[in-house]
Amino acid sequence: MNLLRTRAVFLKEFRHIQRDSRSLILALALPVLMLVVFGFALSLDVDRIPTLIYDGDQTAVSRDLIERFRGSRFFRIRGFAGDYQTIETEIDRGRILMGIVIPPDYSQRVTSDQPAQVQVLLDGSDSNTASIAKGYVEAVVRSYSASLRADALNRKGKSRPPFIDYRQRVWYNPSLESKNFVVPGLIAVILMIIAALLTSLTIAREWEMGTMEQLLSTPLRPGELVLGKMGAFFVVGIADTIIAVLAGVLIFHVPLRGSLLFLAVTSCIFLTGALFWGIFVSVVAGSQLLAYQIGILTSFLPALLLSGFIYNIGNMPRAVQVFTYAVPARYFIKILKGIFLKGVGFQALAVEVAFLVAYAVLVFLLATWKLRRKLA
């Protein structure tokens, strides 16, 4: 081995790295960015579970039970429902994970030393969080029942049966199978990655191969170029979507309770935005290597870690929660869970659909504007 030749190759490659300042900055900044963002954002703890309460009793005794939940850091009381239907609607829309129903005769049964029933409703579409929430509820109720039994023993000199007979009911995924939670989210993550990476190289490849000049000599406008390139990859994306949905239903046996038409429409909207984002990245980067790196950074990592697929967004710091609103996979995952597991439609998911439409339009305008500036 000739060390002089090895040294020459080392110096040559090192100079190339120095000249490619954007790749160098990305390589140096990426570890720091990932550690700072994901270190603060990701948490395996489950707390501040959004909870809605229907207090049919509305007495000091029922409020005492509510305060037990309010005083626990594991629950965040989002308010009080006026009826049972409100809890069902809020769970359908994904605004709460848990509902507590206190019947009208609760205080009467407690004061007469009879077991009082309390119903706990859990959204099983997030199986991991629901399983942990079940344990938290059980701990709170057992502690409260023990204190009531102790009070009865002190007052009357004899022990009583458990005062709180709580019944848990898990909706949409009663067996809490993780595949029913994982597969819909995985479909969104996979489509985001594939769509962004498919188009992130297209404009950059034109520049590197020298064919962009030929395109510039045609009457093509920037918007037409962006739409044309997106359309070609859109066909591939639709095929990927069909394969992913069929695999989820036929291989993993995930229930598909919602509308196929609504699933198709929302998938097309999500794919459109993801493909436009890849084109925007390709225009900004200019080189295929840099476009690929930025595509991975801006599609794979946010879709996997900041969309609610693995980590509960409600447990993240407030600043990171605000940032997740810019992650389109967050909305599509919620839509997929709603269609697959809950069987809900546009009425319950209108906000998520509106965000995806706005995202697709915004990214298209950004890609067109950036390409127009580069061609000017």
Protein Blocks (a to p, Z undefined) as FASTA:
>chain_A
ZZklmmmmmmmmmmmmmmmmmlmmmmmmmmmmmmmmmmmmpccbdehiacddddfkopak
lmmmmmmmmmpmkbccfbdcfbfklmmmmmmnopafbdcdddfklmmmmmnopacddddd
ddfklmmlmmmmmmmmmmmmmmmmmmmmmmmmmmnopacddfbdcddddehilnopaklm
mmmmmmmmmmmmmmmmmmmmmmmmmmmnopmmmmmmpmbdfklmmmmmmmmmmmmmmmmm
mmmmmmmmmmnopacfbcfklmmmmmmmmmmmmmmmmmmmmmmnopaklmmmmmmmmmmm
mmmmmnommmcfklpcfklmmmmmmpmklmmmmmmmmmmmnopafklmmmmmmmmmmmmm
mmmmmmmmmmmmmmZZ
